[in-house]
Amino acid sequence: MAEGESYDLDSLGARVEEVLAYLHVEEREEEIARLEEESAKPGFWDDADGAREVMEQLTRAKEDVASAASVRQAYDDAVVALELGRETGDDDLLAESQALARQLERDLNELELSSWFVDEFDHGDAIVTITPGQGGLEAQDWCEMLFKMYLAYCARRGWKVDVGDAPAAEVIGIDRATFTVSGKNAYGMLRSEQGVHRLVRISPTDAKKRRQTTFAGVEVLPVLPDDIEVEINQEDLRIDVFHASGHGGQGVNTTDSAVRITHLPTGIVVTCQNERSQLQNKAFAMGVLRSKLFELERQKREAELDELRGPKHDISWGNQIRNYVLYPFQLVKDTRTGEETGNTDAVLRDGDLDQFVAAYHRWAANAD
């Protein structure tokens, strides 16, 4: 084995110490003791909402401590395997050391990423909406490609996805997509995707096979906890029902199960048609509307939010956060961070987005 492997472990060892330092393990252990003591008090569950918040804090603190112990143990195991492998000349032990080092690096990246999630909703679930921009039919196809990319990404991370709306377009692609993502740090991870995404490729609908540039917009909102109140006057809503036309099978098309809610004062429109019943579709749509109205109010109250998320732009040329080039060469490049890869299939087909998500949060943390 090359000497560079020892250097790799030395570097990883330094990173382990850095990660443990910003995790504040001793403070988290003290927090665990305090929260466990609080949860054991009589009447703790009398305030159900408050109790759930305490238990969520306790769970996150325990996860941090367990993760810290895990990376330290993984580093120690890698060092022992490397030393024994060199002493005995056992290539299997040397290979095991490198495998442990690779896994340790991935775990450290995850912990480093988690440390940047400081928004009150970062640890919760997310609502993602994809909308076609400039490009006509091509934009609808691009919208579906992004939809599949995010479904693959969520599957890679073990997140649960509930699709509320993804109606097929008349010719190619989909008209839009709205879905909820449930899982650890889902909103914190996915808010890196907020913005305009640009695709360059040979048009699949052009008989002359000319190069086409198309755009789609991605909006990411937090799923609001039940204890956050958003005032919605029922008189401000127009609710329409119609036949569902999206994914969900033949049964969804036999009744007026799809729901479209229009918030008249703001003009916000939310549609859901992928659930089996009208009541389920209405509940999903109302949840999305709550998040949209909350975000609107948050933007009004906090001018600095525009600096964090950036001003809203047209879904068109010059406003993209990421370029996906399939012709005349293959490249995915983030315009904010400079992160790039030539493996476009891994990104678009397999949902391999972690490098872009991590690069964004590193860039955003340094910008602060």
Backbone hydrogen bonds in HBPLUS format (Angstrom, degrees):
<---DONOR---> <-ACCEPTOR-->    atom                        ^
c    i                          cat <-CA-CA->   ^        H-A-AA   ^      H-
h    n   atom  resd res      DA  || num        DHA   H-A  angle D-A-AA Bond
n    s   type  num  typ     dist DA aas  dist angle  dist       angle   num
A0005-GLU N   A0002-ALA O   3.11 MM   3  5.87 161.9  2.15 117.7 122.0     1
A0006-SER N   A0003-GLU O   3.06 MM   3  5.54 126.3  2.36 111.1 122.8     2
A0007-TYR N   A0003-GLU O   3.32 MM   4  6.74 157.4  2.38 148.2 154.7     3
A0008-ASP N   A0004-GLY O   2.87 MM   4  6.15 144.5  2.00 140.5 150.5     4
A0009-LEU N   A0005-GLU O   3.08 MM   4  6.44 156.8  2.13 149.2 153.6     5
A0010-ASP N   A0006-SER O   2.97 MM   4  6.27 153.8  2.04 147.2 155.0     6
A0011-SER N   A0007-TYR O   2.92 MM   4  6.17 158.9  1.96 150.4 155.8     7
A0012-LEU N   A0008-ASP O   2.85 MM   4  6.13 156.8  1.90 149.1 156.2     8
A0013-GLY N   A0009-LEU O   2.77 MM   4  5.93 150.0  1.85 144.8 153.2     9
A0014-ALA N   A0010-ASP O   3.07 MM   4  6.40 151.8  2.16 145.3 151.7    10
A0015-ARG N   A0011-SER O   3.01 MM   4  6.34 152.5  2.09 144.3 152.3    11
A0016-VAL N   A0012-LEU O   2.79 MM   4  6.08 151.4  1.88 149.5 157.5    12
A0017-GLU N   A0013-GLY O   3.18 MM   4  6.50 158.3  2.23 145.9 150.0    13
A0018-GLU N   A0014-ALA O   3.06 MM   4  6.37 153.1  2.14 143.5 151.3    14
A0019-VAL N   A0015-ARG O   2.83 MM   4  6.08 164.6  1.85 157.2 160.7    15
A0020-LEU N   A0016-VAL O   2.90 MM   4  6.12 166.4  1.92 154.0 157.8    16
A0021-ALA N   A0017-GLU O   2.97 MM   4  6.08 142.6  2.12 138.4 148.5    17
A0022-TYR N   A0018-GLU O   3.11 MM   4  6.52 158.9  2.16 153.4 156.8    18
A0023-LEU N   A0019-VAL O   2.97 MM   4  6.15 128.3  2.25 144.1 158.6    19
A0024-HIS N   A0021-ALA O   3.25 MM   3  5.46 148.5  2.36 100.6 109.5    20
A0028-ARG N   A0024-HIS O   2.90 MM   4  6.20 153.5  1.97 153.8 162.6    21
A0029-GLU N   A0025-VAL O   2.86 MM   4  6.14 150.5  1.94 152.3 160.3    22
A0030-GLU N   A0026-GLU O   3.04 MM   4  6.33 153.0  2.11 144.8 151.9    23
A0031-GLU N   A0027-GLU O   2.87 MM   4  6.14 148.2  1.97 142.4 152.1    24
A0032-ILE N   A0028-ARG O   2.87 MM   4  6.15 150.8  1.96 144.9 152.4    25
A0033-ALA N   A0029-GLU O   3.10 MM   4  6.39 160.1  2.14 146.7 150.8    26
A0034-ARG N   A0030-GLU O   2.99 MM   4  6.25 157.0  2.04 146.2 152.7    27
A0035-LEU N   A0031-GLU O   2.85 MM   4  6.06 166.1  1.87 155.6 159.1    28
A0036-GLU N   A0032-ILE O   2.86 MM   4  5.97 158.7  1.91 151.0 157.1    29
A0037-GLU N   A0033-ALA O   3.03 MM   4  6.14 153.5  2.10 140.6 147.8    30
A0038-GLU N   A0034-ARG O   2.93 MM   4  6.21 153.5  2.01 144.8 152.6    31
A0039-SER N   A0035-LEU O   2.85 MM   4  6.05 155.0  1.91 147.6 154.1    32
A0040-ALA N   A0036-GLU O   3.15 MM   4  6.25 127.4  2.44 136.1 148.0    33
A0040-ALA N   A0037-GLU O   3.28 MM   3  5.26 140.2  2.45  94.6 105.5    34
A0041-LYS N   A0038-GLU O   3.28 MM   3  5.54 163.3  2.31 107.2 112.3    35
A0044-PHE N   A0041-LYS O   3.24 MM   3  5.62 143.3  2.38 137.5 134.1    36
A0046-ASP N   A0043-GLY O   2.98 MM   3  5.18 162.5  2.01 111.7 116.6    37
A0051-ALA N   A0047-ASP O   2.86 MM   4  6.02 155.2  1.92 155.5 163.6    38
A0052-ARG N   A0048-ALA O   2.93 MM   4  6.15 157.6  1.98 149.6 155.0    39
A0053-GLU N   A0049-ASP O   3.10 MM   4  6.37 155.3  2.17 146.8 153.2    40
A0054-VAL N   A0050-GLY O   3.06 MM   4  6.33 157.1  2.12 146.3 152.0    41
A0055-MET N   A0051-ALA O   2.93 MM   4  6.20 160.4  1.97 152.0 157.3    42
A0056-GLU N   A0052-ARG O   2.90 MM   4  6.12 149.0  2.00 145.8 154.2    43
A0057-GLN N   A0053-GLU O   3.00 MM   4  6.27 156.4  2.06 147.2 153.3    44
A0058-LEU N   A0054-VAL O   2.89 MM   4  6.15 153.6  1.96 147.4 155.4    45
A0059-THR N   A0055-MET O   2.89 MM   4  6.09 154.9  1.96 143.7 150.2    46
A0060-ARG N   A0056-GLU O   3.03 MM   4  6.28 164.2  2.05 150.7 154.0    47
A0061-ALA N   A0057-GLN O   2.97 MM   4  6.16 158.5  2.01 148.0 154.2    48
A0062-LYS N   A0058-LEU O   2.97 MM   4  6.17 160.6  2.01 149.9 154.9    49
A0063-GLU N   A0059-THR O   2.93 MM   4  6.16 153.5  2.00 147.3 155.1    50
A0064-ASP N   A0060-ARG O   2.98 MM   4  6.23 152.3  2.05 146.6 153.5    51
A0065-VAL N   A0061-ALA O   3.09 MM   4  6.37 162.8  2.12 150.5 154.3    52
A0066-ALA N   A0062-LYS O   2.89 MM   4  6.05 163.0  1.92 151.0 156.1    53
A0067-SER N   A0063-GLU O   2.86 MM   4  5.96 154.0  1.93 144.0 151.4    54
A0068-ALA N   A0064-ASP O   2.95 MM   4  6.16 153.9  2.02 146.1 153.1    55
A0069-ALA N   A0065-VAL O   3.02 MM   4  6.30 160.2  2.06 148.9 153.8    56
A0070-SER N   A0066-ALA O   2.91 MM   4  6.08 148.7  2.01 142.6 151.9    57
A0071-VAL N   A0067-SER O   3.00 MM   4  6.26 162.1  2.03 154.2 156.5    58
A0072-ARG N   A0068-ALA O   3.16 MM   4  6.33 159.2  2.20 146.8 152.7    59
A0073-GLN N   A0069-ALA O   3.01 MM   4  6.15 158.6  2.06 144.6 150.6    60
A0074-ALA N   A0070-SER O   2.87 MM   4  6.06 157.4  1.92 148.1 155.0    61
A0075-TYR N   A0071-VAL O   2.96 MM   4  6.11 156.3  2.02 143.7 149.5    62
A0076-ASP N   A0072-ARG O   3.03 MM   4  6.28 164.1  2.06 148.4 152.6    63
A0077-ASP N   A0073-GLN O   2.88 MM   4  6.10 159.6  1.92 152.0 157.6    64
A0078-ALA N   A0074-ALA O   2.98 MM   4  6.16 155.8  2.04 145.8 152.1    65
A0079-VAL N   A0075-TYR O   3.00 MM   4  6.26 159.1  2.04 153.6 158.9    66
A0080-VAL N   A0076-ASP O   2.99 MM   4  6.22 164.4  2.02 151.9 156.0    67
A0081-ALA N   A0077-ASP O   2.94 MM   4  6.12 163.5  1.97 149.2 153.9    68
A0082-LEU N   A0078-ALA O   2.97 MM   4  6.14 154.9  2.03 144.6 151.5    69
A0083-GLU N   A0079-VAL O   2.92 MM   4  6.16 165.4  1.95 154.4 158.0    70
A0084-LEU N   A0080-VAL O   2.92 MM   4  6.06 169.3  1.94 155.5 158.6    71
A0085-GLY N   A0081-ALA O   2.90 MM   4  5.87 153.2  1.97 139.5 147.9    72
A0086-ARG N   A0082-LEU O   3.02 MM   4  6.21 151.2  2.10 146.4 153.0    73
A0087-GLU N   A0083-GLU O   3.00 MM   4  6.21 153.9  2.06 145.4 153.0    74
A0088-THR N   A0084-LEU O   2.91 MM   4  6.02 159.7  1.95 152.4 157.0    75
A0089-GLY N   A0085-GLY O   2.74 MM   4  5.29 126.3  2.03 132.1 145.0    76
A0090-ASP N   A0085-GLY O   3.14 MM   5  4.75 121.5  2.50 123.4 133.6    77
A0094-LEU N   A0090-ASP O   3.21 MM   4  6.57 156.7  2.27 147.4 154.2    78
A0095-ALA N   A0091-ASP O   2.84 MM   4  6.06 154.7  1.91 147.8 154.6    79
A0096-GLU N   A0092-ASP O   2.84 MM   4  6.06 150.8  1.93 142.8 151.5    80
A0097-SER N   A0093-LEU O   2.90 MM   4  6.15 152.0  1.98 145.8 152.9    81
A0098-GLN N   A0094-LEU O   3.16 MM   4  6.47 155.8  2.22 143.6 149.0    82
A0099-ALA N   A0095-ALA O   2.94 MM   4  6.21 152.1  2.02 147.2 155.3    83
A0100-LEU N   A0096-GLU O   2.89 MM   4  6.12 160.9  1.93 152.4 157.1    84
A0101-ALA N   A0097-SER O   2.92 MM   4  6.14 150.4  2.01 143.0 151.8    85
A0102-ARG N   A0098-GLN O   2.91 MM   4  6.16 154.3  1.98 145.4 151.6    86
A0103-GLN N   A0099-ALA O   3.07 MM   4  6.33 164.4  2.09 150.0 153.7    87
A0104-LEU N   A0100-LEU O   2.82 MM   4  5.98 153.9  1.88 145.5 153.8    88
A0105-GLU N   A0101-ALA O   2.92 MM   4  6.15 153.4  1.99 147.0 153.2    89
A0106-ARG N   A0102-ARG O   3.15 MM   4  6.50 154.3  2.22 145.7 152.1    90
A0107-ASP N   A0103-GLN O   2.92 MM   4  6.23 158.7  1.96 151.4 157.5    91
A0108-LEU N   A0104-LEU O   2.84 MM   4  6.08 156.7  1.90 152.1 158.5    92
A0109-ASN N   A0105-GLU O   2.99 MM   4  6.20 152.1  2.07 143.9 151.3    93
A0110-GLU N   A0106-ARG O   3.08 MM   4  6.40 152.9  2.15 146.0 152.8    94
A0111-LEU N   A0107-ASP O   2.99 MM   4  6.31 159.8  2.03 150.3 155.4    95
A0112-GLU N   A0108-LEU O   2.85 MM   4  5.99 160.2  1.89 150.5 156.3    96
A0113-LEU N   A0109-ASN O   2.94 MM   4  6.07 156.5  1.99 144.3 150.8    97
A0114-SER N   A0110-GLU O   2.92 MM   4  6.16 160.5  1.96 150.0 155.1    98
A0115-SER N   A0111-LEU O   3.11 MM   4  6.30 142.0  2.26 142.0 151.2    99
A0116-TRP N   A0113-LEU O   3.07 MM   3  5.61 156.1  2.13 113.9 120.9   100
A0117-PHE N   A0114-SER O   3.11 MM   3  5.47 165.2  2.13 112.7 117.4   101
A0122-ASP N   A0119-ASP O   3.10 MM   3  5.21 160.8  2.14 110.4 116.3   102
A0124-GLY N   A0121-PHE O   2.93 MM   3  5.40 161.8  1.97 120.7 126.7   103
A0188-GLY N   A0122-ASP O   2.96 MM  66  3.96 146.2  2.08 130.4 121.7   104
A0187-TYR N   A0124-GLY O   2.99 MM  63  5.81 166.1  2.00 151.1 150.1   105
A0223-VAL N   A0125-ASP O   3.00 MM  98  5.34 163.3  2.03 127.7 126.6   106
A0126-ALA N   A0181-VAL O   2.96 MM  55  5.17 159.6  2.00 146.2 152.5   107
A0181-VAL N   A0126-ALA O   2.76 MM  55  5.17 164.5  1.79 152.8 158.2   108
A0127-ILE N   A0221-LEU O   2.69 MM  94  5.06 160.9  1.72 154.7 158.9   109
A0221-LEU N   A0127-ILE O   2.87 MM  94  5.06 164.1  1.90 148.0 153.4   110
A0128-VAL N   A0179-PHE O   2.84 MM  51  5.45 169.6  1.85 170.5 169.7   111
A0179-PHE N   A0128-VAL O   2.93 MM  51  5.45 157.0  1.98 152.7 160.3   112
A0129-THR N   A0219-GLU O   2.88 MM  90  5.10 159.6  1.92 149.0 154.5   113
A0219-GLU N   A0129-THR O   2.83 MM  90  5.10 163.7  1.86 152.6 158.2   114
A0130-ILE N   A0177-ALA O   2.78 MM  47  5.10 157.2  1.83 147.8 155.6   115
A0177-ALA N   A0130-ILE O   3.04 MM  47  5.10 141.1  2.19 144.2 147.5   116
A0131-THR N   A0217-GLY O   2.85 MM  86  5.11 160.2  1.89 148.8 155.3   117
A0217-GLY N   A0131-THR O   2.75 MM  86  5.11 163.9  1.78 156.6 158.9   118
A0133-GLY N   A0215-PHE O   2.89 MM  82  4.91 152.6  1.97 136.6 127.8   119
A0134-GLN N   A0315-ILE O   3.18 MM 181  6.47 165.7  2.20 173.3 174.4   120
A0215-PHE N   A0134-GLN O   3.05 MM  81  5.46 145.8  2.17 166.9 167.7   121
A0138-GLU N   A0135-GLY O   3.13 MM   3  5.36 125.5  2.45 145.9 134.9   122
A0139-ALA N   A0136-GLY O   3.02 MM   3  5.38 129.0  2.29 105.0 117.6   123
A0140-GLN N   A0137-LEU O   3.10 MM   3  5.24 123.9  2.43  98.3 112.2   124
A0141-ASP N   A0137-LEU O   3.14 MM   4  6.52 152.6  2.21 149.7 157.2   125
A0142-TRP N   A0138-GLU O   2.86 MM   4  6.12 155.6  1.92 147.4 154.8   126
A0143-CYS N   A0139-ALA O   2.83 MM   4  5.99 145.6  1.94 139.1 148.6   127
A0144-GLU N   A0140-GLN O   3.19 MM   4  6.50 150.4  2.28 139.1 145.4   128
A0174-ILE N   A0140-GLN O   3.14 MM  34  5.22 153.5  2.21 125.3 119.0   129
A0145-MET N   A0141-ASP O   2.98 MM   4  6.33 152.1  2.06 146.6 154.9   130
A0146-LEU N   A0142-TRP O   2.96 MM   4  6.23 161.2  2.00 153.9 157.4   131
A0147-PHE N   A0143-CYS O   3.01 MM   4  6.20 155.1  2.07 142.6 150.1   132
A0148-LYS N   A0144-GLU O   2.97 MM   4  6.22 161.3  2.00 152.9 156.1   133
A0149-MET N   A0145-MET O   2.95 MM   4  6.17 148.1  2.05 141.8 151.5   134
A0150-TYR N   A0146-LEU O   2.91 MM   4  6.21 160.0  1.95 156.7 159.9   135
A0151-LEU N   A0147-PHE O   3.00 MM   4  6.27 152.4  2.08 146.0 154.2   136
A0152-ALA N   A0148-LYS O   2.96 MM   4  6.16 155.4  2.02 144.9 151.1   137
A0153-TYR N   A0149-MET O   2.93 MM   4  6.22 151.4  2.01 143.7 152.3   138
A0154-CYS N   A0150-TYR O   2.88 MM   4  6.06 162.7  1.91 150.0 153.9   139
A0155-ALA N   A0151-LEU O   3.02 MM   4  6.22 153.3  2.09 142.4 149.8   140
A0156-ARG N   A0152-ALA O   2.97 MM   4  6.24 152.6  2.04 146.7 153.8   141
A0157-ARG N   A0153-TYR O   3.15 MM   4  6.46 146.7  2.26 145.6 153.9   142
A0159-TRP N   A0154-CYS O   2.89 MM   5  5.04 156.9  1.94 153.3 150.3   143
A0158-GLY N   A0155-ALA O   3.14 MM   3  4.99 153.6  2.21  97.9 106.0   144
A0160-LYS N   A0182-SER O   2.87 MM  22  5.04 157.2  1.93 157.8 155.9   145
A0182-SER N   A0160-LYS O   2.79 MM  22  5.04 168.6  1.81 153.6 157.6   146
A0162-ASP N   A0180-THR O   2.91 MM  18  5.13 160.1  1.95 148.1 154.7   147
A0180-THR N   A0162-ASP O   2.83 MM  18  5.13 161.6  1.87 147.4 149.7   148
A0164-GLY N   A0178-THR O   2.88 MM  14  5.59 149.6  1.97 144.5 154.1   149
A0273-GLN N   A0164-GLY O   2.89 MM 109  6.20 148.9  1.98 164.3 171.6   150
A0274-ASN N   A0164-GLY O   3.26 MM 110  5.22 146.8  2.37 135.7 134.1   151
A0165-ASP N   A0178-THR O   3.14 MM  13  5.07 152.6  2.22 148.1 146.2   152
A0178-THR N   A0165-ASP O   2.71 MM  13  5.07 149.0  1.81 148.9 155.1   153
A0175-ASP N   A0167-PRO O   2.94 MM   8  5.87 157.5  1.99 160.8 168.1   154
A0169-ALA N   A0173-GLY O   2.94 MM   4  5.53 174.7  1.94 124.7 126.4   155
A0186-ALA N   A0183-GLY O   3.25 MM   3  5.35 154.5  2.32 130.7 123.8   156
A0189-MET N   A0185-ASN O   2.86 MM   4  6.00 161.1  1.90 158.2 162.5   157
A0190-LEU N   A0186-ALA O   2.93 MM   4  6.00 170.8  1.94 153.0 156.1   158
A0191-ARG N   A0187-TYR O   2.97 MM   4  5.84 140.7  2.13 151.0 156.1   159
A0192-SER N   A0189-MET O   3.45 MM   3  6.29 166.4  2.47 116.1 120.0   160
A0193-GLU N   A0190-LEU O   2.86 MM   3  5.51 165.5  1.88 121.7 126.7   161
A0194-GLN N   A0191-ARG O   3.41 MM   3  5.50 169.6  2.42 105.0 107.9   162
A0195-GLY N   A0218-VAL O   2.91 MM  23  5.29 160.7  1.95 143.2 148.7   163
A0218-VAL N   A0195-GLY O   2.82 MM  23  5.29 161.7  1.85 151.0 157.2   164
A0321-ILE N   A0196-VAL O   2.66 MM 125  5.57 161.4  1.69 157.3 156.2   165
A0197-HIS N   A0216-ALA O   2.81 MM  19  5.38 171.9  1.81 167.9 170.7   166
A0216-ALA N   A0197-HIS O   3.01 MM  19  5.38 142.4  2.16 146.7 157.5   167
A0198-ARG N   A0322-ARG O   2.99 MM 124  6.29 174.2  1.99 168.6 170.1   168
A0324-TYR N   A0198-ARG O   2.74 MM 126  6.03 152.3  1.81 159.6 169.4   169
A0199-LEU N   A0214-THR O   2.88 MM  15  5.25 167.6  1.90 150.2 154.0   170
A0214-THR N   A0199-LEU O   2.92 MM  15  5.25 159.1  1.96 149.3 156.4   171
A0200-VAL N   A0324-TYR O   2.88 MM 124  6.26 156.9  1.93 158.6 158.5   172
A0326-LEU N   A0200-VAL O   2.74 MM 126  5.93 174.1  1.74 167.4 169.5   173
A0201-ARG N   A0212-GLN O   3.09 MM  11  5.56 160.3  2.13 152.4 158.2   174
A0212-GLN N   A0201-ARG O   2.67 MM  11  5.56 166.6  1.69 171.4 173.9   175
A0203-SER N   A0210-ARG O   2.96 MM   7  6.01 172.9  1.97 164.1 161.7   176
A0209-LYS N   A0206-ASP O   2.94 MM   3  5.22 161.4  1.98 112.4 117.9   177
A0228-ILE N   A0225-PRO O   3.16 MM   3  5.75 167.8  2.18 118.0 121.5   178
A0236-ASP N   A0233-ASN O   2.80 MM   3  5.39 156.8  1.85 118.4 126.4   179
A0237-LEU N   A0234-GLN O   3.17 MM   3  5.39 164.2  2.20 109.5 112.8   180
A0264-LEU N   A0236-ASP O   2.81 MM  28  5.41 154.1  1.88 171.6 171.0   181
A0238-ARG N   A0262-THR O   2.92 MM  24  5.08 153.8  1.99 142.6 151.0   182
A0262-THR N   A0238-ARG O   2.86 MM  24  5.08 161.3  1.89 146.9 153.3   183
A0240-ASP N   A0260-ARG O   2.84 MM  20  5.09 169.4  1.85 154.4 157.3   184
A0260-ARG N   A0240-ASP O   2.80 MM  20  5.09 160.1  1.84 154.8 157.5   185
A0242-PHE N   A0258-ALA O   3.07 MM  16  5.20 148.8  2.17 127.6 134.8   186
A0258-ALA N   A0242-PHE O   3.00 MM  16  5.20 134.8  2.21 175.8 169.8   187
A0253-ASN N   A0250-GLN O   3.09 MM   3  5.69 156.3  2.14 116.8 123.9   188
A0254-THR N   A0251-GLY O   3.35 MM   3  5.69 171.9  2.35 113.3 115.7   189
A0257-SER N   A0255-THR O   2.85 MM   2  5.46 132.3  2.08 106.4  91.6   190
A0259-VAL N   A0272-CYS O   2.91 MM  13  5.50 171.3  1.92 161.4 162.9   191
A0272-CYS N   A0259-VAL O   2.93 MM  13  5.50 158.6  1.98 158.7 165.3   192
A0261-ILE N   A0270-VAL O   2.79 MM   9  5.28 167.4  1.81 163.3 164.6   193
A0270-VAL N   A0261-ILE O   2.89 MM   9  5.28 162.0  1.93 152.3 158.3   194
A0263-HIS N   A0268-ILE O   2.80 MM   5  5.23 169.7  1.81 161.6 164.5   195
A0267-GLY N   A0263-HIS O   2.70 MM   4  5.42 143.6  1.83 161.8 173.6   196
A0281-ASN N   A0277-SER O   3.07 MM   4  6.36 161.9  2.10 150.0 155.0   197
A0282-LYS N   A0278-GLN O   2.88 MM   4  6.06 154.5  1.95 147.3 154.5   198
A0283-ALA N   A0279-LEU O   2.94 MM   4  6.15 157.8  1.99 146.6 152.5   199
A0284-PHE N   A0280-GLN O   3.02 MM   4  6.26 160.8  2.05 150.1 154.7   200
A0285-ALA N   A0281-ASN O   2.97 MM   4  6.14 167.4  1.99 149.1 152.8   201
A0286-MET N   A0282-LYS O   2.85 MM   4  6.03 156.0  1.91 150.6 157.2   202
A0287-GLY N   A0283-ALA O   3.05 MM   4  6.25 148.7  2.15 142.2 150.3   203
A0288-VAL N   A0284-PHE O   3.06 MM   4  6.44 154.6  2.13 151.8 158.3   204
A0289-LEU N   A0285-ALA O   2.89 MM   4  6.13 159.4  1.94 148.0 154.4   205
A0290-ARG N   A0286-MET O   2.88 MM   4  6.08 156.7  1.94 147.1 152.7   206
A0291-SER N   A0287-GLY O   3.22 MM   4  6.49 161.0  2.26 144.3 148.3   207
A0292-LYS N   A0288-VAL O   2.96 MM   4  6.24 158.0  2.01 152.3 158.8   208
A0293-LEU N   A0289-LEU O   2.89 MM   4  6.08 165.7  1.91 158.0 161.2   209
A0294-PHE N   A0290-ARG O   2.88 MM   4  6.02 156.9  1.93 149.1 156.2   210
A0295-GLU N   A0291-SER O   2.94 MM   4  6.07 159.6  1.98 145.3 150.8   211
A0296-LEU N   A0292-LYS O   2.98 MM   4  6.18 151.6  2.06 142.4 150.5   212
A0297-GLU N   A0293-LEU O   2.99 MM   4  6.25 158.2  2.04 147.9 152.8   213
A0298-ARG N   A0294-PHE O   2.83 MM   4  6.06 152.2  1.91 148.0 156.8   214
A0299-GLN N   A0295-GLU O   2.94 MM   4  6.14 151.6  2.02 146.8 153.4   215
A0300-LYS N   A0296-LEU O   3.16 MM   4  6.45 148.0  2.27 139.2 147.8   216
A0301-ARG N   A0297-GLU O   2.93 MM   4  6.19 153.5  2.01 149.0 156.0   217
A0302-GLU N   A0298-ARG O   2.85 MM   4  5.86 154.3  1.92 147.5 154.4   218
A0305-LEU N   A0302-GLU O   3.12 MM   3  5.67 159.0  2.16 112.3 118.5   219
A0306-ASP N   A0303-ALA O   3.26 MM   3  6.02 148.3  2.37 117.2 122.5   220
A0307-GLU N   A0304-GLU O   2.97 MM   3  5.22 134.1  2.18 102.5 115.1   221
A0308-LEU N   A0304-GLU O   3.33 MM   4  6.77 142.2  2.48 143.4 153.4   222
A0308-LEU N   A0305-LEU O   3.05 MM   3  5.11 124.8  2.37  96.2 110.4   223
A0309-ARG N   A0305-LEU O   2.97 MM   4  6.22 166.8  1.99 161.6 163.9   224
A0310-GLY N   A0306-ASP O   2.66 MM   4  5.00 130.2  1.91 125.0 138.3   225
A0316-SER N   A0314-ASP O   2.90 MM   2  5.42 128.7  2.17 106.6  91.0   226
A0319-ASN N   A0316-SER O   3.37 MM   3  6.12 159.5  2.41 138.0 139.7   227
A0335-THR N   A0321-ILE O   2.81 MM  14  5.26 148.0  1.91 128.4 138.3   228
A0323-ASN N   A0333-LYS O   2.84 MM  10  5.33 168.3  1.85 158.0 158.1   229
A0333-LYS N   A0323-ASN O   2.92 MM  10  5.33 156.8  1.97 149.3 157.0   230
A0325-VAL N   A0331-LEU O   2.71 MM   6  5.08 173.1  1.71 167.8 165.3   231
A0331-LEU N   A0325-VAL O   2.87 MM   6  5.08 155.5  1.93 142.6 147.8   232
A0332-VAL N   A0341-THR O   2.85 MM   9  5.42 159.5  1.89 161.4 168.4   233
A0341-THR N   A0332-VAL O   2.93 MM   9  5.42 143.2  2.07 145.6 157.0   234
A0334-ASP N   A0339-GLU O   2.86 MM   5  5.41 163.2  1.89 161.7 167.2   235
A0338-GLY N   A0334-ASP O   2.90 MM   4  5.28 146.5  2.01 140.3 149.4   236
A0344-THR N   A0342-GLY O   3.08 MM   2  5.70 128.1  2.37 104.7  90.1   237
A0348-LEU N   A0344-THR O   2.88 MM   4  6.03 167.2  1.90 165.6 163.4   238
A0349-ARG N   A0345-ASP O   2.80 MM   4  5.12 144.2  1.93 131.1 143.2   239
A0350-ASP N   A0345-ASP O   3.23 MM   5  6.71 147.5  2.35 150.2 158.0   240
A0352-ASP N   A0346-ALA O   2.90 MM   6  5.51 163.1  1.93 140.3 141.6   241
A0351-GLY N   A0347-VAL O   3.02 MM   4  4.78 128.4  2.30 116.0 124.0   242
A0353-LEU N   A0351-GLY O   2.97 MM   2  5.66 122.3  2.31 111.4  95.0   243
A0356-PHE N   A0353-LEU O   2.94 MM   3  5.43 126.4  2.24 114.1 127.8   244
A0357-VAL N   A0353-LEU O   2.99 MM   4  6.23 160.2  2.03 158.7 165.1   245
A0358-ALA N   A0354-ASP O   2.85 MM   4  5.97 171.7  1.86 157.8 159.9   246
A0359-ALA N   A0355-GLN O   3.04 MM   4  6.00 155.5  2.10 133.0 140.4   247
A0360-TYR N   A0356-PHE O   2.96 MM   4  6.07 152.7  2.04 141.0 148.1   248
A0361-HIS N   A0357-VAL O   3.15 MM   4  6.45 166.8  2.17 152.7 154.8   249
A0362-ARG N   A0358-ALA O   2.95 MM   4  6.13 154.6  2.02 150.7 158.3   250
A0363-TRP N   A0359-ALA O   2.92 MM   4  6.03 156.5  1.97 143.8 150.6   251
A0364-ALA N   A0360-TYR O   2.75 MM   4  6.02 160.8  1.79 155.1 160.8   252
A0365-ALA N   A0361-HIS O   2.89 MM   4  5.93 155.9  1.95 140.5 146.9   253
A0366-ASN N   A0362-ARG O   3.05 MM   4  6.25 156.7  2.11 143.9 149.9   254
A0367-ALA N   A0363-TRP O   2.88 MM   4  6.09 145.8  2.00 144.4 154.8   255
A0368-ASP N   A0364-ALA O   3.08 MM   4  6.34 140.2  2.24 140.8 149.9   256
